[in-house]
């Protein structure tokens, strides 16, 4: 009986990602990115990369541990980010990020969109995108 309970709870538990990678299109001129720079990109305060290419920000649509960990790293909740995006949209300053339904779709969008930046579980990263930073698991030093 105990074994059945352990299996049941481990099957339905949603594991938190060990690490989240901030990814970019291979042509993006940055090799690394700091938290403050990333926040500037995601709030629409910075609209161009250093080479003049427009920044294209992607988000994950469904609520997930990856999304939560990413926005926690930025120091914002997902609802606060939605509020920031709505305010910027209403002011005519910028549109909210385009959302990907899955991490696989995020990888594809970032890989095929010049100037793109997004985030996925570190385990999903492949050689088709550039990793700008790896967000450690919560509680890691």
N, C-alpha and C positions, 0 to 999 in steps of 0.2 A: 504494500500500500504506500509506504514512504517513497519507494522508488517511482511509483506512478505520479505522486505529487511533485517530486523533483522534476520529472520529465515534463509534466504539464506546465509548471511555472517557467521552466527554462525554454520551452517551446514558444510560449506566448510573450516572453519578455523581449522588449526591443533593446538590443544592445546599443550603448552609446559608442560613437566612433572613437577609436583610440586617438587619431589625429585627423585634422582637417587641413587640406592643402588649398592655398589661394593660387589659382591658376590663371594664366594669361595666354593670349595668342602668341605664337612663337616670334612674331615681328615686334612685339611690344619692346620698347627700348630699355625697360627696367630689368635688372637681374634679381633684385630683392625689393621688398616693400615693407615699410614700418606700419604699425597700427594706425598712427595719425594720418599717414598718406592714404591708406586704404579707406579710412573713414571719410576723408575728403572726396574720394572717388564715389563712394556709395551714397553720400549725401548730395552729390552733384555740385559740390563747391569747386572741384577741379574737373574740367571738361575735356582737356587735351593732354596727351602724353608729351614728353619733352621733345619729340620729333614732329609735333603738330598734328598727329593722327588723333581723331576724336576717341575719347574713352567710351566704350560700350560696356555697360554693367549688366550682368546677369544675376538673377536671384533664383532660388528654388521655390516653387509654388507650394508644395505641401509642407506642413509643419513636420519637422524631423529633427532628430538629435544633431545631425550635421548642420542644419540651419541654425538651430539654437546655439550650438557651440560657436559658430561663426559670428553671430551677432553679439554673443556674450563677450567674445574677444574684442569686438569693436566698442564694447561698453554700452550697448543699446539693446533694448528689447525689440522683437519683431514689430510689436504694435507701435513703439516709438518711431521706428524707421518708416512705417506706413504713414504715420502722421507727418513726418518730415517730407516724404515724397509728395503727399497730398498738398501740403502747403506750397511746395515749389511748383507743382503743377498748376495750382490755382493762381499763383503769381506769374505764371507764364515763363518760369525760369528753366524748368526741365521736366521731363516725363519720368515716371517711376521706371525701375529696371524691367526689362523683359524677363518673364519667368520661364524656367524650364520645369517640366513635370517630373523629371527623373535626373539622377546624377549622370546617367549615360547621355541624356539629351543635353545636359549642361556641358559635358566634355565636347560633344559634337558642335554645339553653338560656339563655344570658346575657340575650338580648333579652326573653325571655318569663318570666323568674324574678325577681321583686322581691328586691333585696338581693344579687343574683348578682355574682360576680367570676370572671374567667377570663383566658385569654391565647390569642392567635392571631398569625400572621404579620401584620405591619403592612399588607402589601398586601391582605389580606383584609378589613380593617376597612371597614365601611360606616356610614352615618348612623343605623343602628338601635341602636347601643350607644354608651356613653360611653367615651372613651379616658382612662385615669387616668395612664398614663405610657408612654413608648416606650423599650424597652430597646435600646440601640445594638448594632450588630454587634460581635462579639468583636474586640478589637484596635482599636476606634474610641475616640477620646478622649472 
